[in-house]
């Protein structure tokens, strides 16, 4: 009997041993996949940045080698260019206005859709989410005609307002479950203490929803910063160009100076990359909280 029990214990432990071996085998494979994806993602970016430190003659002769010698003049010329800083200002202004409108209006809509019960609530939520199904390409011509009719063509506000509208669906999609997961007892206690629903929203709900607000703010800002089609349709004056349009215009102007085009394009990526690097934890936390909600 003792031998049988020992044999049974040995066989019962075997799945744990197999599972442990699979875990140890899967760790190197996971790291290999991560390194492969990282290399595919970073290689073009590093090539672009390194190309900005080369000369155009060197890129034409040996485009795959490291800069030798390193040429700092390309980045210096871009940084001292007024056109670059004007494009940075235009992109930042549009992104800030679009993000502010998207977060403000999206939080108000998410509050109503998460804390109020009324007929047609889910249908209204589905209508907002349906906006994710329609890309900007399908609305470019109607938007152009509408902005032309109200006099907002070739203006920064004419770009910021539609970008805020296109950011509303995912803003509501993330904020609604986050706000819905906050216990109703907090709202009841606030109302008993004399707080109105608006005060509950401003003083309690929005501070508790801060991770989700930061997440939607980052997503809206980066989407607006990287927007290309809408500024291309709306803006015609070069002093109104955003960074993506300025990159295209710079490339067409300095077609023969490849190294300087690389430098201009590399510097235009810095703000969006900096936002993602410094806010990645908050971004992930907000998305996870919305999924749990």
N, C-alpha and C positions, 0 to 999 in steps of 0.2 A: 504493500500500500504506500509506503514511504517513497519507493522508487516511482510509482505511478504519479504521485502528487508532485514530485520533483520534475518529472517529465512534463506534466501539465503546466507547471509554473514556467518551464523553459519555453514551451510553445506559446503560452499566453504573453510572454514578454517579447516574442519575435516581432509582432507588428510595430512595437515601439522602436525596436532596433532598425527595422526597415524604414520607418518614418524618419528616424534620426539620420540615417544614411541619405535618404532622399533630400532632407533639408540641407545637409552639408554639400550634396551635389548641386542643389539648386542655387546656392549662394554664388558660386563662381559664374554660373550661367546668367544669373540676374545682373551681376556686375558687368559681365561682358556685354549684355544687351544695353545697359545704361551707358557704358563707355562708347558703344557704337552709335547710339542715338545722339550722345553729346558731341561726338566727333562730326557727325553729319550736320548737326545744328551749328556748331561753332566754326567749322572749317571755312565756310564762305565768309563769315563775319571777320575772322582773323585774316583771311586773304585780302579782304577789302581794306581793313585797317593797315595792314603791312604795305599794301599797294600805295597807300597815300604817302608813305615815307620813301617811296622810290621815285625815280625820274621816269618820264614817259619813254625816253630812249631805252632805259633798262627794262621796262615792262615789255617793250616791243622786241628786245633782244632775247631776254630770258625771263618770261613772266612767272615762272614757278620758283625762282630763287628769292632768298631774303634780300632786303635792300642793302646795297653796298656801293657807295656809302649811304648812310641814312640821310634823307633830305627832309629837313624840317620846314622848308619854305612853303610847301603845299598847304599844310595845316595853318601856318602863320598867315598866308594870304587869305584863306577862308575866314579865319577868326577876325581879321581886320577888315573884312568886307562888310559894307553896310547892307548889302542885299541879303546876306545870310542872317544878320541880326533882325532885319525887318521881317523876314520870313519866320524866325523864331518867335518874335513878338506876335505876329498874326496867328500863328498856330497856337501859342499859349493863350491868347485872348479868346479865340474860338473854343478851345478845349475847356477853359475855365467856365465860360458862360454855358456851354452845352452840358458840362458835368453838373454845374449848380442847378440848372433847370431840371435835368433828368433825375437827380437825387431828390430835389425838393418835391417835384410833382409825383415822382414814383413812390416816395415814402407816404405822401398823402393818399394816393390811390391804394397802395398796399395796406395802409391802416384801415381804410374803409372796407376793403375786400377781405380783411382778416378778422376784424373786430366787430363788424356789423353783420347782422343777418337780415337779408331782404330778398325779395323775389327777383330772380334773374342774376343773382350774384355770381354763380359759377359760369353762366353764359357770358357775363361781362368779362370775367377773368379769362375765359377761353378766347374772347375777342381780342384782348390785349396780347395774349400769347400767340395768337395767329399772326401777329406782326412779325414774329421770327421767321415765318415761312416765306415772306416776300422780301427779296433782296432789293437793294437800292437801285439796281439797274432797271427794274420794272417801273420805278417811280421817278426816274430822272427827268423825263420829258414833262409829265404833269407838274412836277415840282418847279421846273424851269418856267413854265407858263404861269403858274401861280405866283411865284416870286416876282416875275416880270409885271404881273397885274397889280401887285401891291407895292411895287417900287423897291424891292429888296435885292434886285440883281446887282452883282458886282459890289456887294457889301459883306462885311464880316458877320453881321447879324443874320443875313440871309443864308449863311452856312451853318451858324450855331443853332438856329431854331430847328431846322430839319434834323440835324445830328442829335439834338436832344430828344426829338420825337422818336428817332430810330433806336435810341438807347432805352426808352421806356419799357419795352417788353421784357428784356432780361433783367432790368432793375426791379420790376414788379415780381417777376418770377423768383428772384432771390429773396427779396424783402418779405413777401407775403408769408411763406412758411416760417421764416424767422420770427416775425411778429406774432404769428398764430401760436407759436410754441410757448410764448410768455404766458404764465398762468393768469387766468381771469380773476383770481383772488386779489391780485395787485390792483387791477382796475376797480374792483368793487371797494377795496379799502380806500383808494384815492377818491372815489366818488363820495363815500361816507365822510371823508375828511373835508369835503366841499370842493374838490377839484372838478373842473369841467373836463369833457372829453379832449378838448384841444390842449388843455394844460396837462392832462395825463399823457398825451402824445408827446408834448415838448419836454416835459420834466422827467418822465419815467420810461416811456416806450422807446423813444429815439436814443437815449443814453444806453439802454440795455441792448439795442440793436446796432451798436457802434461797429462791431466787426462786419456785419452785413453792409452797413453804409459805406465803410471803407472799401469793401470789395467792389460794390457797384460803382463807387466813385472812381476807383482805379480802372475798371473795365471801360467805363464811359470816357474817361480822359484819354486812355490809350487808343480807343476806337476813333475818337475825334482827332487825336494827334496824327494818326496814320491814315486818316481819310484822304482819298485821292479823287474819286469820281465826282462827288458832290462839289468840292471846290473847283474842279475842272469845269463843271457845268455852270456854276454860278459866277465865278470870278473871272474877270477879263483883264483888269489892270495888274501890271506886274508888282506894283507896290502893295497890292492886297494878297499876293500869293502866299500860300502856306508852304511849309517845308517840303512836302512831297512834290508840289508844283514847282517850287524853286529848284529842287534837285533835277527835275526834268528839263526846266529851262536852262539851268547851268550846264547840263550835259549837252544840250543842243547848241549852246553858245561856244563851249570849249570842247568840241568834239575831238580835236586833235590832242588835247592835253588830258590824257587818260588818268594820270597820277593825281591831278588836281580834282578831277571828277570823283575819284575814289576818296579823296580827303573830304570833300564836301558831303558825299553820301555817308561816310563814316561818322562825321560829326553830327549829322542829322539824326542818327540813331541813338545818340547818347542820352537825351532826356527820357525817352520811353524805357530804355534799358535801366537807367538809374531808378526809375519809379518801380519797376518790377523787382529789382535787386533789393531795395530797401523795404519794400512792402509785401514781399512774397509770403511771409508768415501770416500776415493779416488777410491776404487774399485767400489763401488756402483755408484759414480758420473760418472766414465768412461763408465760403462755399460749403464746407463741411457742416456748419451750423444750419445753413438753409436746407441741406439734404436731410439732416436729422429732424428738422422741424416739419 
